Amino acid sequence: MPNRLSKETSPYLLQHAENPVDWFPWGSEALEKAKNENKLILISIGYSACHWCHVMEHESFEDESVAEIMNEHFVCIKVDREERPDIDQVYMLAVQLMTGQGGWPLNCICLPDQRPVYGGTYFRKDDWKKLLQQLAAFWEQNPGEAEEYAERLTRGVRETEKLHLLDESVEYSESDLEDILRPWKKTFDPKEGGYNRAPKFPLPNNWQFMLRYTSLTKDDNIAAATFLTLQKMAYGGIYDHIGGGFARYSVDGQWHVPHFEKMLYDNAQLVSLYSEAWQYKRDELYKQVVYQTLEWVEREMTSPEGGFFSALDADSEGVEGKFYTFTKDELVEVLGEDEAKIFSTYFNVTEEGNWPEERTNVLMRRESDEALASQLDVSLHHLQQSIRTSKQKVFDYRAKRIRPGLDNKILAGWNGLMLKGYVDAYRAFNKESFLRQALSNADFICTVLMETTGALKRVFRNQYTNKATETAFLDDYAFVCDGLIGLYEVTFDEKWLFEARKLAEYVLTNFYDPGTGMFYFTSQNDQELIARKHEITDNVIPASNSAMALNLFKLGHFFQQDDYVEQADVMLKNIFPQIKSYGSGFSNWAILLLYKIYGISEIAITGPLAEQKRQEIEKNFIPNKILLGGSSGSLPLLQDKWDSETKIFVCKNRTCRLPVTEVEEALKLI
């Protein structure tokens, strides 16, 4: 019989709707039951595209003997971490404090009042059964000891990353950046790009910082490491060479065998990264990655309403990566002997399989087209034409397979990241369809997910309710705000900037923590958990506080609001001492530091040819700028700058240079 989760809308929760476990969704019913019956709470957290979440479900949660133990001794709660990152944040930290590591599935055992006492990630079935029986006995026989341990652990959760408001002023210099990069550079992988470890994650914000840093400092070593990483990721099996888009990470140190789930947030940021890289260095590989990834987003990840879906599963037919991998015999059958020979050489396909554990092949490149054409003794044109034709045939063949599951929930924050991805792609390539998608998504966000007060809803699912649900978190506000700021800069339509400011004002009112000068992850209107945390560290997604600080810094310059800029300064000042110790974990903060050290150019373009001049400017990589202008507008910096002639004003530190009419002249002033 279906359990309570059958009435939910989260794809992840629905995956567990027919488990024999008596699952509850997070809410008052489950929490009150635990208190009334004095039962331990078992909180199990994951997401729909998570491979090991599926494995534990099949091994344990679908097993009657396991379910019997869980149902008898625990109130069992299933949580979709993508819908409730606030819950995931608290219990992930608890498990990390207990075990030194975390991940998903995340399983945390708590007292009836939600305080954690034990946790871990994936457990094998027999280990899981034994653990549950031991914990149930421990709670029954030693409740006082359990209370003491839970109190200490909860105190640790509340006090971790304790921040203190710094009063003294701080002066930043280029030597600070050198101090940050000195230990950071030692972690680079000089052969394969990325970091010298496995698994390898793309961490696009890290390389976005490197790209901007090297553009401003002309550091050739950092440039080489960045471009190597971009090439290796695009060549690797982590990239879907047939359908576009990146998997979440590679399990090895060569970007070869991915963990095959495709997440919207990774691909959004990677589109931005490769678009910026194209502005800096016209490498056709970067353009190919952006175009193919956005073709995938439009084809498979875009809802009729203009929102973007969350993820594609790692598994199909219960096998990880089955949709994406091929045997050599399959490719010969699809392409024919001669065509398959070139294709197999190009993508390193072998008879026994380049993924020998699974006896199949993950397509990956090792050589440039030029090098391979020379090696095969064919013309570059012939090679590229052959690969294009073969890829289409393989794409059509693959399309007949059973597809990985789609997580079709639409999340505000991830949509903000993808909105920014489309904006950045439009900046770099001036392709109208990229702008159309961005505008469609912004309309969707502002009409469906945003209220007139500036409050956001986090989740939208048309097929269930046609309504947005769940209160949004700081990351939703930060990433949507960033996307809208970017959309203003490529359209000069001020309504997007005013929508962004509305979000910023809502955050200042409802998320601000005066004790630290930072923002809480949850609003003051949200349901209270055992701890109210700040998200500080940049990870696979930038921290919501660093993203919000950058938004306030930019909005402060657009609107000439000193209080916004001062708030961003306070936040950076509080975090600055930590950046040098762990650059990779503070890369978005380091981007704000670049703005503070090198300044930000305010480029105002006014007059009838403003759009044409904007396009010309975007052909150059200028990482520390904001763009504003058009043929009319109300922003303070635009006042008294309207004329029948098109002019470009370059301003810095509240001082504008004399206007020029040509982009070449403006670039000399920047």
Salt bridges, closest charged atoms under 4 A:
ASP22 OD1 - ARG4 NH1 2.35
GLU29 OE2 - ARG4 NE 3.39
GLU37 OE2 - LYS33 NZ 2.85
GLU37 OE1 - LYS39 NZ 3.88
GLU57 OE1 - HIS16 NE2 3.99
GLU62 OE2 - HIS58 ND1 3.05
ASP63 OD2 - LYS125 NZ 3.14
GLU72 OE1 - HIS73 NE2 3.77
ASP80 OD2 - LYS409 NZ 3.06
GLU82 OE1 - LYS409 NZ 2.67
GLU83 OE2 - ARG461 NH2 1.69
ASP86 OD2 - ARG84 NH2 2.85
ASP88 OD2 - ARG81 NE 3.35
ASP113 OD2 - ARG115 NE 2.77
GLU147 OE1 - ARG115 NH2 2.49
GLU151 OE1 - ARG115 NH1 2.87
ASP176 OD1 - LYS580 NZ 3.19
ASP179 OD1 - ARG182 NH1 3.05
ASP179 OD2 - LYS580 NZ 3.41
ASP189 OD2 - LYS200 NZ 3.09
GLU192 OE1 - LYS232 NZ 3.72
ASP240 OD2 - LYS262 NZ 2.82
ASP240 OD1 - ARG398 NH1 2.93
GLU261 OE2 - ARG248 NH1 2.93
GLU261 OE2 - HIS259 NE2 3.88
GLU276 OE2 - ARG212 NH2 2.58
GLU300 OE2 - ARG299 NH2 3.10
GLU300 OE1 - ARG403 NH2 2.54
ASP313 OD2 - HIS54 NE2 2.85
ASP315 OD1 - HIS51 ND1 2.92
GLU317 OE1 - LYS322 NZ 3.42
GLU320 OE1 - HIS51 NE2 3.70
GLU320 OE2 - HIS259 ND1 2.41
GLU330 OE2 - ARG401 NH2 2.78
GLU339 OE1 - LYS393 NZ 2.95
ASP369 OD1 - ARG365 NH2 2.93
ASP407 OD2 - LYS409 NZ 2.68
ASP424 OD2 - LYS420 NZ 3.25
ASP424 OD1 - ARG427 NE 3.61
GLU451 OE2 - LYS457 NZ 3.95
ASP475 OD1 - ARG458 NH1 3.26
ASP476 OD2 - ARG458 NH1 2.65
GLU489 OE1 - ARG427 NH2 2.88
GLU499 OE1 - LYS502 NZ 3.11
ASP513 OD2 - HIS534 NE2 2.79
ASP562 OD1 - ARG654 NH2 2.53
ASP569 OD1 - LYS596 NZ 2.89
GLU611 OE2 - ARG614 NH2 2.90
GLU618 OE2 - ARG427 NH1 2.51
GLU618 OE2 - ARG614 NH1 4.00
GLU618 OE1 - LYS625 NZ 3.39
ASP643 OD2 - LYS647 NZ 3.02
GLU662 OE1 - LYS613 NZ 3.34
